[in-house]
């Protein structure tokens, strides 16, 4: 490739899978230098986030080894392991290629890692314990991960009601935020709000410098502004209805908030095109007739403007929006204890550093 200018080589390398990219570093000094440059890392990550994936954590809490798969619409399905953490962990949050994992045997121990580069960071323990009486000591009610690709920084959020050992919650909602730049936790306390007790902890979406959770009652979206450490609310589309067989899910689509509602016969997709004015637009209405038997247990997990990944109890499906074609990407052989939709997270394959 000596006949190509550096910019062309950079564009080619930026489209390789992470493992293949790391192999190219050993080819020659030029490729090593180009692929290690800050401009290249930024380009690689920007291209990677356009290809959303789905990560399924198949780890068994009773086993010593962790097992996960990545479902990629472009490259298919491949396995990877979190064994480099040297701990039994559970994936709690995912954002822009990084994972936040909690230790299973050691409550209150958290890691942030990039499973593609096998790089990780053990977070310092916080003295505060944001918990409820429904969760064991050391386990936060909500866990969120925010990775900013432009600033190369990340935040981990642990939130929940505080209680002393042997007592009920005292009504104080504590939010702890870890800052990767200062390597410290900061805390702020909020006034009790009934919405906090109903937040869907499995759907944390990082958009516009804030983390978003859908309330379990689907009455609104709770927003945590990481710049000002305040909570606020965003309204859902007026047409969204919850109950009577309808399920509502909060996702991210090409940098925008997205809401997907699934009923017995239809999947409707809204995207917030204007974040400041909170304006939602219905971008698609999909008939579920051809997968009718799977509809009761299907949940969207990851999406872009081109396709949507959905998980059932045993399968991972992808729906191509333009062609309106459904495809099975993965089917579990040995049925896990929990359904796949409970174990699945949206994922991107980046070279975002957690150190």
C-alpha positions as CSV (number, residue, x, y, z in Angstrom):
1,X,0.0,0.0,0.0
2,X,3.0,2.3,-0.4
3,X,1.5,3.8,-3.5
4,X,-1.5,5.2,-1.5
5,X,-1.3,8.6,0.4
6,X,-1.5,8.4,4.2
7,X,-5.1,9.7,4.2
8,X,-6.3,6.8,2.1
9,X,-4.5,4.3,4.3
10,X,-6.2,6.0,7.3
11,X,-9.6,5.7,5.8
12,X,-9.0,2.0,5.1
13,X,-7.7,1.2,8.6
14,X,-10.5,3.1,10.2
15,X,-13.0,0.5,8.8
16,X,-11.3,-2.6,10.1
17,X,-12.6,-4.5,13.1
18,X,-10.7,-3.7,16.3
19,X,-8.8,-7.0,16.4
20,X,-7.7,-6.7,12.8
21,X,-6.7,-3.1,13.4
22,X,-4.4,-4.1,16.3
23,X,-2.8,-6.8,14.0
24,X,-2.0,-4.1,11.4
25,X,0.0,-2.2,14.0
26,X,2.7,-4.9,13.7
27,X,3.0,-4.5,9.8
28,X,5.2,-1.5,9.7
29,X,6.1,1.7,11.6
30,X,4.0,3.8,9.3
31,X,0.8,1.9,10.0
32,X,1.6,1.8,13.8
33,X,2.0,5.6,13.8
34,X,-1.1,6.3,11.7
35,X,-3.3,4.1,13.8
36,X,-2.1,5.5,17.1
37,X,-2.7,9.1,16.1
38,X,-5.4,11.0,18.0
39,X,-7.0,12.1,14.8
40,X,-7.3,8.4,13.7
41,X,-8.8,7.3,17.0
42,X,-11.4,10.0,16.7
43,X,-12.2,9.0,13.1
44,X,-12.4,5.3,14.0
45,X,-14.8,5.9,16.8
46,X,-17.0,8.2,14.8
47,X,-17.3,5.6,12.1
48,X,-17.9,2.8,14.6
49,X,-20.8,4.5,16.3
50,X,-22.7,4.4,13.0
51,X,-22.7,0.6,13.2
52,X,-24.8,-0.3,16.3
53,X,-24.5,-3.8,17.7
54,X,-26.0,-5.9,20.4
55,X,-24.1,-7.5,23.2
56,X,-25.5,-10.4,25.1
57,X,-24.0,-11.2,28.5
58,X,-24.3,-15.0,28.8
59,X,-22.3,-15.2,32.0
60,X,-23.5,-17.5,34.8
61,X,-23.1,-16.0,38.3
62,X,-22.1,-19.5,39.5
63,X,-19.3,-19.9,37.0
64,X,-15.8,-18.5,37.3
65,X,-15.6,-17.5,33.6
66,X,-17.6,-14.9,31.8
67,X,-19.1,-15.5,28.4
68,X,-20.5,-12.9,26.0
69,X,-21.4,-12.6,22.3
70,X,-21.5,-9.6,20.0
71,X,-24.1,-9.5,17.3
72,X,-23.0,-7.3,14.4
73,X,-25.2,-6.7,11.4
74,X,-22.1,-6.4,9.1
75,X,-19.8,-9.1,10.5
76,X,-22.2,-11.6,12.1
77,X,-21.9,-13.1,15.5
78,X,-18.7,-13.6,17.5
79,X,-17.8,-14.5,21.0
80,X,-15.6,-12.6,23.4
81,X,-14.8,-12.8,27.1
82,X,-14.4,-10.5,30.0
83,X,-11.9,-12.9,31.7
84,X,-9.2,-10.2,31.6
85,X,-11.0,-8.6,34.6
86,X,-10.0,-11.6,36.7
87,X,-13.4,-11.4,38.4
88,X,-16.9,-12.7,38.0
89,X,-18.9,-9.7,36.8
90,X,-22.3,-8.6,35.6
91,X,-22.7,-6.0,32.8
92,X,-24.7,-3.2,34.2
93,X,-24.4,-0.5,31.5
94,X,-23.0,0.1,28.0
95,X,-22.1,3.2,26.1
96,X,-19.9,3.9,23.0
97,X,-17.8,0.8,23.3
98,X,-17.3,0.8,27.1
99,X,-19.0,-1.4,29.6
100,X,-19.7,-0.8,33.3
101,X,-19.5,-4.1,35.2
102,X,-20.2,-4.9,38.8
103,X,-18.4,-7.6,40.7
104,X,-20.7,-10.5,41.7
105,X,-18.7,-11.8,44.7
106,X,-17.6,-8.3,45.9
107,X,-20.6,-5.9,46.3
108,X,-19.9,-2.3,45.5
109,X,-16.9,-3.1,43.2
110,X,-17.2,-1.7,39.7
111,X,-15.1,-1.8,36.6
112,X,-15.2,0.1,33.3
113,X,-13.7,-1.8,30.4
114,X,-13.4,-1.9,26.7
115,X,-13.9,-5.6,25.8
116,X,-12.5,-5.1,22.3
117,X,-9.1,-3.7,23.5
118,X,-9.3,-5.7,26.8
119,X,-8.4,-2.5,28.7
120,X,-10.1,-1.9,32.0
121,X,-10.2,0.4,35.0
122,X,-11.1,-0.5,38.6
123,X,-13.2,2.3,40.0
124,X,-12.4,3.5,43.5
125,X,-14.9,2.6,46.1
126,X,-17.4,5.2,47.3
127,X,-18.3,5.5,51.0
128,X,-21.9,6.3,50.1
129,X,-24.2,3.5,49.2
130,X,-27.2,4.5,47.1
131,X,-29.6,1.5,47.7
132,X,-33.2,0.7,48.5
133,X,-34.7,-1.9,50.8
134,X,-35.3,-4.0,47.6
135,X,-31.6,-4.2,46.8
136,X,-28.7,-5.6,48.9
137,X,-26.2,-3.2,50.4
138,X,-23.6,-2.0,47.9
139,X,-25.9,-2.4,44.9
140,X,-27.2,0.8,43.3
141,X,-30.8,0.9,42.1
142,X,-29.7,2.7,38.9
143,X,-26.4,2.3,37.0
144,X,-25.6,4.6,34.1
145,X,-22.5,5.0,31.8
146,X,-21.8,8.1,29.8
147,X,-18.9,8.1,27.3
148,X,-18.1,11.3,25.5
149,X,-16.2,10.5,22.3
150,X,-15.2,14.1,21.6
151,X,-13.7,14.8,25.0
152,X,-12.4,11.2,25.7
153,X,-14.0,11.2,29.1
154,X,-16.6,9.0,30.8
155,X,-18.9,9.1,33.8
156,X,-20.4,6.3,35.9
157,X,-23.6,7.1,37.7
158,X,-24.9,5.1,40.7
159,X,-28.2,6.3,42.1
160,X,-30.8,5.1,44.6
161,X,-32.5,5.7,48.0
162,X,-30.2,5.7,51.0
163,X,-30.9,3.6,54.0
164,X,-28.9,2.5,57.0
165,X,-28.5,-1.2,57.7
166,X,-31.7,-2.8,59.1
167,X,-33.9,0.3,58.3
168,X,-36.2,1.3,55.6
169,X,-35.3,4.0,53.1
170,X,-35.2,7.5,54.7
171,X,-36.5,9.1,51.5
172,X,-33.2,10.6,50.5
173,X,-32.3,9.9,46.8
174,X,-28.6,9.9,46.4
175,X,-26.8,10.2,43.1
176,X,-23.1,9.4,42.8
177,X,-21.1,10.4,39.7
178,X,-17.6,9.2,38.9
179,X,-15.5,11.5,36.7
180,X,-12.8,9.7,34.7
181,X,-10.7,12.8,34.5
182,X,-10.5,13.5,38.2
183,X,-10.8,9.8,39.2
184,X,-13.2,10.9,41.9
185,X,-16.8,10.5,42.9
186,X,-19.1,13.4,43.5
187,X,-22.5,13.4,45.2
188,X,-25.7,15.3,45.1
189,X,-29.0,14.7,46.9
190,X,-32.4,15.1,45.4
191,X,-35.9,15.6,46.8
192,X,-37.9,12.4,46.9
193,X,-40.0,11.9,43.7
194,X,-42.3,8.9,43.0
195,X,-40.9,8.7,39.5
196,X,-37.5,7.6,40.8
197,X,-38.9,4.4,42.2
198,X,-40.3,3.3,38.9
199,X,-37.3,4.0,36.6
200,X,-36.4,1.2,34.2
201,X,-32.9,0.5,35.2
202,X,-32.0,-1.5,32.1
203,X,-32.5,1.3,29.7
204,X,-30.0,4.2,30.3
205,X,-29.4,6.3,27.1
206,X,-26.6,8.8,26.8
207,X,-27.6,11.7,24.4
208,X,-26.7,15.4,24.4
209,X,-24.5,15.2,27.5
210,X,-27.2,13.7,29.6
211,X,-28.3,10.2,30.7
212,X,-32.0,9.3,30.1
213,X,-34.1,6.7,31.9
214,X,-37.7,5.7,30.9
215,X,-40.0,5.5,33.9
216,X,-41.5,2.1,34.4
217,X,-45.0,3.6,34.2
218,X,-44.0,5.3,30.9
219,X,-45.3,8.6,32.1
220,X,-42.1,10.5,31.1
221,X,-38.3,10.3,30.6
222,X,-36.1,11.2,33.5
223,X,-33.0,13.1,32.5
224,X,-29.8,13.5,34.5
225,X,-27.8,16.5,33.3
226,X,-24.2,15.6,33.9
227,X,-22.9,19.2,33.5
228,X,-25.2,20.7,36.2
229,X,-26.0,17.6,38.3
230,X,-29.8,18.1,38.1
231,X,-32.8,15.9,37.3
232,X,-35.5,17.0,34.9
233,X,-38.2,15.4,32.8
234,X,-38.9,15.0,29.1
235,X,-42.4,14.1,27.8
236,X,-43.0,11.1,25.6
237,X,-44.7,11.4,22.2
238,X,-48.4,12.1,22.6
239,X,-49.4,9.0,20.7
240,X,-47.5,6.7,23.0
241,X,-49.8,4.5,25.1
242,X,-48.7,2.1,27.8
243,X,-50.7,-0.9,29.0
244,X,-53.2,-3.1,27.2
245,X,-50.5,-5.2,25.6
246,X,-48.3,-2.2,24.6
247,X,-44.6,-2.1,25.6
248,X,-42.5,1.1,25.4
249,X,-38.7,1.1,25.1
250,X,-36.2,4.0,25.2
251,X,-33.2,3.7,22.8
252,X,-30.6,5.8,21.0
253,X,-30.6,6.2,17.2
254,X,-27.7,8.0,15.5
255,X,-27.2,10.4,18.4
256,X,-30.9,11.0,19.0
257,X,-33.4,9.8,21.5
258,X,-35.8,7.1,20.2
259,X,-38.9,5.6,21.5
260,X,-40.2,2.2,20.2
261,X,-43.7,1.0,21.1
262,X,-44.6,-2.6,20.4
263,X,-48.3,-3.8,20.4
264,X,-49.8,-7.1,19.3
265,X,-49.7,-6.1,15.6
266,X,-47.4,-3.0,15.2
267,X,-44.0,-1.6,16.0
268,X,-44.0,2.2,16.0
269,X,-40.7,4.2,16.0
270,X,-40.4,7.8,17.1
271,X,-37.2,9.9,17.1
272,X,-36.6,13.2,18.8
273,X,-35.2,15.3,16.0
274,X,-35.3,18.6,18.0
275,X,-33.9,18.0,21.5
276,X,-34.3,21.6,22.7
277,X,-38.0,21.8,21.7
278,X,-38.6,18.2,22.6
279,X,-40.2,17.5,19.2
280,X,-40.9,13.9,18.4
281,X,-41.4,12.5,14.9
282,X,-43.0,9.2,13.9
283,X,-40.4,7.7,11.5
284,X,-41.8,4.2,10.9
285,X,-44.8,2.0,11.5
286,X,-43.9,-1.7,11.1
287,X,-46.4,-4.6,10.8
288,X,-45.5,-7.5,13.0
289,X,-47.6,-10.0,11.2
290,X,-44.7,-12.1,9.9
291,X,-43.3,-12.6,13.4
292,X,-46.6,-12.9,15.2
293,X,-45.6,-15.8,17.3
294,X,-42.6,-13.9,18.8
295,X,-44.4,-10.6,19.5
296,X,-45.4,-11.3,23.2
297,X,-41.7,-11.7,24.2
298,X,-39.8,-9.4,21.8
299,X,-37.9,-6.3,22.9
300,X,-35.9,-3.8,20.9
301,X,-32.4,-3.3,22.3
302,X,-30.3,-1.3,19.7
303,X,-31.0,0.6,16.6
304,X,-29.9,3.0,13.9
305,X,-31.7,4.7,11.0
306,X,-31.1,1.6,9.0
307,X,-32.0,-1.3,11.3
308,X,-33.3,-2.4,14.7
309,X,-31.9,-5.2,16.8
310,X,-34.5,-7.1,18.9
311,X,-34.2,-9.9,21.4
312,X,-36.6,-12.6,22.5
313,X,-36.3,-15.4,25.0
314,X,-33.9,-17.4,22.8
315,X,-33.3,-15.3,19.6
316,X,-31.8,-12.1,18.4
317,X,-33.5,-10.6,15.3
318,X,-32.6,-7.7,13.1
319,X,-35.2,-5.6,11.2
320,X,-33.9,-3.8,8.1
321,X,-36.0,-0.6,7.9
322,X,-35.5,0.2,4.2
323,X,-36.1,-3.3,2.8
324,X,-38.6,-4.2,5.6
325,X,-36.9,-7.6,6.0
326,X,-36.6,-9.6,9.2
327,X,-33.6,-11.8,9.8
328,X,-32.6,-14.1,12.6
329,X,-29.0,-13.3,13.7
330,X,-28.6,-15.6,16.7
331,X,-30.4,-18.4,18.5
332,X,-29.2,-19.7,21.8
333,X,-28.7,-23.5,22.0
334,X,-28.5,-24.0,25.8
335,X,-31.3,-21.8,27.1
336,X,-29.9,-19.3,29.7
337,X,-31.6,-18.8,33.1
338,X,-32.9,-15.4,32.0
339,X,-34.3,-14.5,28.6
340,X,-31.9,-12.9,26.1
341,X,-33.8,-9.6,26.1
342,X,-32.9,-9.2,29.8
343,X,-29.2,-10.0,29.1
344,X,-28.8,-7.8,26.0
345,X,-27.3,-4.3,25.8
346,X,-26.7,-1.9,22.9
347,X,-23.1,-1.8,22.0
348,X,-20.5,-0.1,19.7
349,X,-17.0,-1.4,18.8
350,X,-14.7,1.5,19.5
351,X,-11.1,2.0,20.7
352,X,-12.3,4.4,23.4
353,X,-9.7,4.3,26.2
354,X,-11.0,3.9,29.8
355,X,-7.6,5.1,31.2
